[in-house]
Amino acid sequence: MKRFRFPLLLLGLSFAIPFIGNLSSYVDEYGMLHEPGFFTIIIGEILFVIAIVSGVITALKLLKKH
């Protein structure tokens, strides 16, 4: 399980970062939505893809050893 620490960490961050980044979103008095942390959604998606690829590579390495 130690080998999957990095992919699991990235997976957790990929879900947490967009939520944290969008905590400061608000609607002003004219109904305009302001999302200063919108870019964190893209960062989360990139981290998710890296986590999946890293997990698959780690799993394939483990399968080759056995």
N, CA and C atoms as an extended XYZ file, in Angstrom:
198
Properties=species:S:1:pos:R:3:atomname:S:1:resname:S:1:resid:I:1 pbc="F F F"
N         0.818       -1.196        0.000 N   MET     1
C         0.000        0.000        0.000 CA  MET     1
C         0.860        1.257        0.000 C   MET     1
N         2.094        1.151        0.454 N   LYS     2
C         2.970        2.310        0.481 CA  LYS     2
C         3.237        2.839       -0.917 C   LYS     2
N         3.211        1.959       -1.892 N   ARG     3
C         3.506        2.378       -3.261 CA  ARG     3
C         2.391        3.238       -3.840 C   ARG     3
N         1.207        3.109       -3.309 N   PHE     4
C         0.073        3.868       -3.823 CA  PHE     4
C        -0.164        5.165       -3.056 C   PHE     4
N         0.775        5.538       -2.194 N   ARG     5
C         0.623        6.757       -1.410 CA  ARG     5
C         0.540        7.998       -2.290 C   ARG     5
N         1.451        8.115       -3.245 N   PHE     6
C         1.489        9.287       -4.121 CA  PHE     6
C         0.231        9.391       -4.985 C   PHE     6
N        -0.195        8.320       -5.663 N   PRO     7
C        -1.435        8.445       -6.439 CA  PRO     7
C        -2.657        8.767       -5.580 C   PRO     7
N        -2.725        8.193       -4.379 N   LEU     8
C        -3.861        8.476       -3.503 CA  LEU     8
C        -3.838        9.914       -2.991 C   LEU     8
N        -2.642       10.422       -2.722 N   LEU     9
C        -2.507       11.813       -2.307 CA  LEU     9
C        -2.970       12.744       -3.425 C   LEU     9
N        -2.529       12.471       -4.643 N   LEU    10
C        -2.964       13.284       -5.778 CA  LEU    10
C        -4.466       13.183       -6.003 C   LEU    10
N        -5.007       12.008       -5.814 N   LEU    11
C        -6.447       11.819       -5.981 CA  LEU    11
C        -7.225       12.645       -4.952 C   LEU    11
N        -6.759       12.617       -3.719 N   GLY    12
C        -7.403       13.424       -2.678 CA  GLY    12
C        -7.304       14.910       -2.961 C   GLY    12
N        -6.131       15.352       -3.411 N   LEU    13
C        -5.955       16.759       -3.743 CA  LEU    13
C        -6.807       17.169       -4.941 C   LEU    13
N        -6.963       16.252       -5.892 N   SER    14
C        -7.740       16.590       -7.081 CA  SER    14
C        -9.205       16.842       -6.741 C   SER    14
N        -9.692       16.253       -5.660 N   PHE    15
C       -11.065       16.516       -5.228 CA  PHE    15
C       -11.145       17.697       -4.261 C   PHE    15
N       -10.115       17.884       -3.449 N   ALA    16
C       -10.157       18.925       -2.422 CA  ALA    16
C        -9.883       20.321       -2.968 C   ALA    16
N        -8.946       20.459       -3.890 N   ILE    17
C        -8.539       21.782       -4.369 CA  ILE    17
C        -9.697       22.557       -5.014 C   ILE    17
N       -10.494       21.952       -5.896 N   PRO    18
C       -11.617       22.734       -6.451 CA  PRO    18
C       -12.634       23.184       -5.393 C   PRO    18
N       -12.892       22.357       -4.398 N   PHE    19
C       -13.831       22.752       -3.347 CA  PHE    19
C       -13.276       23.918       -2.528 C   PHE    19
N       -11.998       23.842       -2.187 N   ILE    20
C       -11.379       24.919       -1.411 CA  ILE    20
C       -11.309       26.199       -2.232 C   ILE    20
N       -10.971       26.068       -3.514 N   GLY    21
C       -10.857       27.248       -4.369 CA  GLY    21
C       -12.173       27.955       -4.610 C   GLY    21
N       -13.262       27.229       -4.573 N   ASN    22
C       -14.561       27.837       -4.845 CA  ASN    22
C       -15.324       28.247       -3.584 C   ASN    22
N       -14.680       28.174       -2.441 N   LEU    23
C       -15.339       28.626       -1.212 CA  LEU    23
C       -15.594       30.128       -1.216 C   LEU    23
N       -14.773       30.858       -1.980 N   SER    24
C       -14.913       32.309       -1.987 CA  SER    24
C       -15.827       32.808       -3.114 C   SER    24
N       -16.552       31.913       -3.778 N   SER    25
C       -17.490       32.321       -4.827 CA  SER    25
C       -18.697       33.010       -4.200 C   SER    25
N       -19.180       34.035       -4.898 N   TYR    26
C       -20.344       34.747       -4.384 CA  TYR    26
C       -21.112       35.382       -5.536 C   TYR    26
N       -22.357       35.724       -5.253 N   VAL    27
C       -23.213       36.426       -6.209 CA  VAL    27
C       -23.378       37.850       -5.688 C   VAL    27
N       -23.044       38.829       -6.542 N   ASP    28
C       -23.168       40.218       -6.101 CA  ASP    28
C       -24.620       40.694       -6.189 C   ASP    28
N       -24.834       41.946       -5.850 N   GLU    29
C       -26.205       42.472       -5.775 CA  GLU    29
C       -26.904       42.544       -7.128 C   GLU    29
N       -26.147       42.472       -8.226 N   TYR    30
C       -26.739       42.512       -9.570 CA  TYR    30
C       -26.945       41.118      -10.165 C   TYR    30
N       -26.649       40.090       -9.388 N   GLY    31
C       -26.847       38.723       -9.847 CA  GLY    31
C       -25.658       38.145      -10.600 C   GLY    31
N       -24.522       38.847      -10.602 N   MET    32
C       -23.324       38.373      -11.293 CA  MET    32
C       -22.561       37.428      -10.371 C   MET    32
N       -22.231       36.252      -10.902 N   LEU    33
C       -21.489       35.266      -10.133 CA  LEU    33
C       -19.997       35.552      -10.241 C   LEU    33
N       -19.317       35.645       -9.101 N   HIS    34
C       -17.875       35.877       -9.057 CA  HIS    34
C       -17.208       34.614       -8.511 C   HIS    34
N       -16.318       34.061       -9.316 N   GLU    35
C       -15.610       32.840       -8.931 CA  GLU    35
C       -14.106       33.067       -9.046 C   GLU    35
N       -13.495       33.630       -8.020 N   PRO    36
C       -12.051       33.878       -8.106 CA  PRO    36
C       -11.222       32.592       -8.138 C   PRO    36
N       -11.766       31.492       -7.685 N   GLY    37
C       -11.032       30.229       -7.670 CA  GLY    37
C       -11.410       29.293       -8.788 C   GLY    37
N       -11.950       29.811       -9.886 N   PHE    38
C       -12.412       28.956      -10.977 CA  PHE    38
C       -11.285       28.139      -11.584 C   PHE    38
N       -10.069       28.697      -11.613 N   PHE    39
C        -8.930       27.981      -12.204 CA  PHE    39
C        -8.591       26.701      -11.443 C   PHE    39
N        -9.043       26.585      -10.205 N   THR    40
C        -8.721       25.390       -9.426 CA  THR    40
C        -9.434       24.152       -9.949 C   THR    40
N       -10.509       24.342      -10.698 N   ILE    41
C       -11.203       23.197      -11.306 CA  ILE    41
C       -10.289       22.529      -12.322 C   ILE    41
N        -9.612       23.323      -13.125 N   ILE    42
C        -8.700       22.797      -14.132 CA  ILE    42
C        -7.509       22.117      -13.462 C   ILE    42
N        -7.002       22.716      -12.405 N   ILE    43
C        -5.890       22.105      -11.661 CA  ILE    43
C        -6.323       20.761      -11.088 C   ILE    43
N        -7.537       20.698      -10.566 N   GLY    44
C        -8.063       19.446      -10.033 CA  GLY    44
C        -8.176       18.366      -11.093 C   GLY    44
N        -8.630       18.753      -12.291 N   GLU    45
C        -8.738       17.773      -13.382 CA  GLU    45
C        -7.367       17.254      -13.802 C   GLU    45
N        -6.389       18.139      -13.867 N   ILE    46
C        -5.030       17.724      -14.230 CA  ILE    46
C        -4.469       16.776      -13.177 C   ILE    46
N        -4.667       17.100      -11.894 N   LEU    47
C        -4.197       16.223      -10.825 CA  LEU    47
C        -4.895       14.871      -10.861 C   LEU    47
N        -6.180       14.870      -11.216 N   PHE    48
C        -6.927       13.617      -11.310 CA  PHE    48
C        -6.334       12.713      -12.390 C   PHE    48
N        -6.051       13.276      -13.553 N   VAL    49
C        -5.467       12.492      -14.642 CA  VAL    49
C        -4.085       11.971      -14.252 C   VAL    49
N        -3.274       12.803      -13.624 N   ILE    50
C        -1.945       12.368      -13.194 CA  ILE    50
C        -2.058       11.264      -12.159 C   ILE    50
N        -3.016       11.369      -11.234 N   ALA    51
C        -3.211       10.343      -10.210 CA  ALA    51
C        -3.612        9.011      -10.827 C   ALA    51
N        -4.523        9.038      -11.799 N   ILE    52
C        -4.962        7.797      -12.447 CA  ILE    52
C        -3.813        7.158      -13.212 C   ILE    52
N        -3.086        7.958      -13.979 N   VAL    53
C        -1.950        7.421      -14.742 CA  VAL    53
C        -0.884        6.867      -13.805 C   VAL    53
N        -0.589        7.593      -12.749 N   SER    54
C         0.411        7.139      -11.786 CA  SER    54
C        -0.031        5.847      -11.088 C   SER    54
N        -1.299        5.749      -10.740 N   GLY    55
C        -1.813        4.533      -10.110 CA  GLY    55
C        -1.761        3.339      -11.041 C   GLY    55
N        -2.085        3.551      -12.309 N   VAL    56
C        -2.038        2.452      -13.279 CA  VAL    56
C        -0.599        1.990      -13.488 C   VAL    56
N         0.324        2.923      -13.589 N   ILE    57
C         1.739        2.560      -13.758 CA  ILE    57
C         2.239        1.790      -12.545 C   ILE    57
N         1.883        2.241      -11.354 N   THR    58
C         2.303        1.543      -10.130 CA  THR    58
C         1.702        0.150      -10.073 C   THR    58
N         0.435        0.015      -10.441 N   ALA    59
C        -0.204       -1.309      -10.431 CA  ALA    59
C         0.430       -2.245      -11.455 C   ALA    59
N         0.751       -1.729      -12.619 N   LEU    60
C         1.397       -2.561      -13.634 CA  LEU    60
C         2.793       -3.017      -13.196 C   LEU    60
N         3.513       -2.144      -12.521 N   LYS    61
C         4.832       -2.518      -11.996 CA  LYS    61
C         4.702       -3.634      -10.953 C   LYS    61
N         3.672       -3.534      -10.099 N   LEU    62
C         3.454       -4.554       -9.084 CA  LEU    62
C         3.060       -5.882       -9.724 C   LEU    62
N         2.267       -5.842      -10.774 N   LEU    63
C         1.848       -7.072      -11.452 CA  LEU    63
C         3.015       -7.744      -12.172 C   LEU    63
N         3.931       -6.953      -12.688 N   LYS    64
C         5.105       -7.518      -13.365 CA  LYS    64
C         6.029       -8.238      -12.396 C   LYS    64
N         6.108       -7.749      -11.150 N   LYS    65
C         6.974       -8.368      -10.152 CA  LYS    65
C         6.461       -9.745       -9.735 C   LYS    65
N         5.157       -9.933       -9.768 N   HIS    66
C         4.574      -11.186       -9.291 CA  HIS    66
C         4.377      -12.071      -10.437 C   HIS    66
